Every structure is written in structure tokens, then in C-alpha cells.
Amino acid sequence: MKNLKIIALSLLLWSCGNNSSKENKETHEQHEEVTETTNIATFEDIDATVAAQFNQMVEHYIHLKNGMVASNSVEAKAGAKRMLDAIATIDTLKLTTEQKPVFNAQIGKIREDANHIIDNDDIDHQRGHLNSLSKSIYNLIKSFGSEKTLYYEFCPMANNNNGGHWISEIEEIKNPYFGDEMLNCGEVKETIK
């Protein structure tokens, strides 16, 4: 039985690194199309207070993501809770007329996904909200910038082979969708400076 588990894990790891199949390639290309065709507004005139508050929210997203890397639902919940607390401190009165709708469109989705993560102890359920949450955070980072370099990463096997994105503070792949099972499965899609 132990040998069967080792063989199964080996096959999973092999398939993660082998994206040559037509199905995986098509899925991968579909995800790239969605990311590439999305028009994301970028702003240069970000209020310094808002930028600092926004960066706190991103730091708590990283905490949540790292909780998932460690397969620790308690830490994922803690990161989600602190992320919502950080959102509540963002001084939206200092956003420009152009910035407010972009910010509000993403924050609603972020709150929804964060609340699902907070309300559930099952790490797999929490991970089910990571892709949507990550895309919303990514859109905000692209619009409002980041105080440090971040990496937009992707695993084609996440979410039942539909793929999943996340944002990392390190370039090295640490997969939050599988944790130790397939820790290094994935690739950097974009470096955000």
C-alpha cells in the first residue's frame, strides 16, 4: 500500500512538471487569455496614506497564502481576518474619482472570498476561494502598485486541473493549493515591480 502511494505521488509530481498534454496546454492558454485580455487601469497618483494602508492589506494576503502553503487553516483564517481589518482602515475618501470604482469593484470580491475563508475550517474549502481572491488582489496591485516586488504564480493542476493563481513575496514556487503534496508545482507568470 505504501508503494502504491509513492507511485501515485510520483505520477502527480511528474504530471505537474509535464504540461505537454493538449488538455493541460489548452487550459493553460485559456487562463493566459483571461489575464492578458483584462483591461486593468493603472494609477500613478496614489495618496501615500492609501498606498501604505493598501500594502498592509497585501501583507495580510501573503499571510493567508502562506497559511495555505503550510496547510494551516487557522493561519489562513487569521490572514483573511487581518486582511479584512486592513481593508476597513483604507481611507477611501483619499481615492480619486477614477480610482474609487476600480477599488470598489475588487474590494467586494475580496471581502466575499475572505469571509468564506474565515467561516470555514476546511483547508480545501479555503483553497477553493484562493484563485478568485488572488485575481482580485492582483488587479488592485496592478492598479495601485506595490511597495515591493511580488510574483504572480500559477499551477495548472489546481482546482481540478482548471488552474489557480496566487501572489507570492518570493520567486521560488511554494504552492498554496497543494502544500507539501506538490509544494513546487507551478510557475511564475509575472514579476510585479
VENFEN-V880501 format. One record per backbone hydrogen bond with DSSP energy under -1.0 kcal/mol. CO is the residue of the C=O (numbers start at 1). NH is the residue of the N-H. If there is no record, write none. Layout:
# VENFEN-V880501
co: {CO/CO}
nh: {NH/NH}
This chain:
# VENFEN-V880501
co: {1/2/3/4/5/6/7/8/9/10/11/12/13/14/21/22/23/24/25/26/27/28/29/30/31/32/33/44/47/48/49/50/51/52/53/54/55/56/57/58/59/60/61/62/63/64/65/66/67/68/72/73/74/75/76/77/78/79/80/81/82/83/84/87/90/91/92/96/99/100/101/102/103/104/106/107/108/109/110/111/112/113/114/115/122/123/124/126/127/129/130/131/132/133/134/135/136/137/138/139/140/141/143/150/151/152/152/153/154/155/157/158/159/164/166/168/175/178/182/183/187/190/192}
nh: {5/6/7/8/9/10/11/12/13/14/15/16/17/18/25/26/27/28/29/30/31/32/33/34/35/36/37/46/51/52/53/54/55/56/57/58/59/60/61/62/63/64/65/66/67/68/69/70/72/71/76/77/78/79/80/81/82/83/84/85/86/87/88/90/92/94/95/100/103/104/105/106/107/108/110/111/112/113/114/115/116/117/118/119/126/127/128/129/130/133/134/135/136/137/138/139/140/141/142/143/144/145/43/192/168/189/190/166/187/164/161/163/162/155/153/151/179/181/185/175/154/152/150}
